[in-house]
């Protein structure tokens, strides 16, 4: 490369190290050879600011902002509609139609099966992301007719994990006007981004009344073992009859991950209480070590150790095999009391006489 052009003069210059940006005293950025002899992009004593193609700041002063924080938290870019341009959004004919993927609502595709329904990106500071997408319909419909659907771009997912949808939405159906259906779904894709299946997690029937922004939390099924990506989709349509005043507004489509139970091959030490709200299933050699607890170990659901017939049940746990005690007690009151107590705890079947 040629030598420096106006060395250390403010501005951009080409040196033996590559492309440099100087402030008059020091080189602040280098694209090319770095001080350690490698090549790449280096910024000295400064922060990075990144702005995407939609004009949204992705990183400022070294920290993530806006729709990128949504992606980090939920896996879905722009899941709270932080980024977008107010106005009517282009609509495609399916979730895979590029015509419905627009900078007006980055990270989302708007589609409809038929009809003339519309989707409008609207600024409103009362919503979590300060924006919402409002849907209007051209007539009564179904999930594929006179409908409006919003589908997120592909988002990463861990096979076997569990997803929980949390959303904010509002609707307006004047008295005597039609009702709305809103179908939430998760679409799963493999590592090659090939569609696997759809998990229809909830179909909401919204009656003829008005409502304000309401949180909706839906606990979904487990992710398919071959899935590596997913899309979140909200699909809405009118039922019964049509009214032009009917609308549906979506302002957040968060998806949270909850990990499925994992195999643990070392000891677990619990210094406090371990509360299990669902079932705790320990089968086979899931625990090769020991489980210690100095506090309470409580389960509101069942605790199953192993599987019948080699299993242990407490307090009437279903689906387990308990030992049966037989023989004569010969009038021993203490033995009778002990056997009755063990039977009441669900530890044995008392068949003594």
KATA-V588640 format. One record per backbone hydrogen bond with DSSP energy under -1.0 kcal/mol. NH is the residue of the N-H (numbers start at 1). CO is the residue of the C=O. Records with the same first field share a line. If there is no record, write none. Layout:
NH->CO + CO
This chain:
9->6
11->22
13->20
15->18
18->15
19->31
20->13
21->29
22->11
23->26
28->21
29->21
30->42
31->19
32->40
33->17
34->38
37->34
40->32
42->30
44->28
50->59
52->56
55->52
58->50
59->50
60->63
62->48
63->60
65->58
68->65
70->66
71->67
72->68
73->69
74->70
75->71
78->67
79->76
81->78
85->104
87->121
89->119
92->110
97->94
100->97
101->98
105->102
108->105
109->151
110->100
111->149
112->92
118->136
120->134
121->87
122->132
124->130
127->124
130->127
132->122
133->250
134->120
135->248
136->118
141->238
142->145
148->236
149->111
150->234
151->109
152->232
153->107
155->230
157->228
161->158
162->258
164->256
165->218
166->254
167->216
168->252
169->214
170->249
172->247
177->174
180->206
181->237
182->204
183->235
184->202
185->233
186->199
187->231
188->197
189->229
190->194
193->190
196->188
199->186
201->184 + 199
202->184
204->182
206->180
209->207
211->171
214->169
216->167
218->165
220->163
223->161
227->224
228->189
229->189
230->155
231->187
233->185
234->150
235->183
236->148
237->181
239->179
241->239
246->243
247->172
248->135
249->170
250->133
251->168
252->168
253->79
254->166
256->164
258->162
264->286
268->290
270->292
274->296
276->298
280->302
282->304
286->283
288->264
292->268
294->270
298->274
300->276
304->280
306->282
310->307
311->309
315->345
325->349
332->329
336->332
337->333
338->334
339->335
340->336
341->337
342->338
343->339
344->340
345->341
346->343
347->342
349->323
351->325
353->327
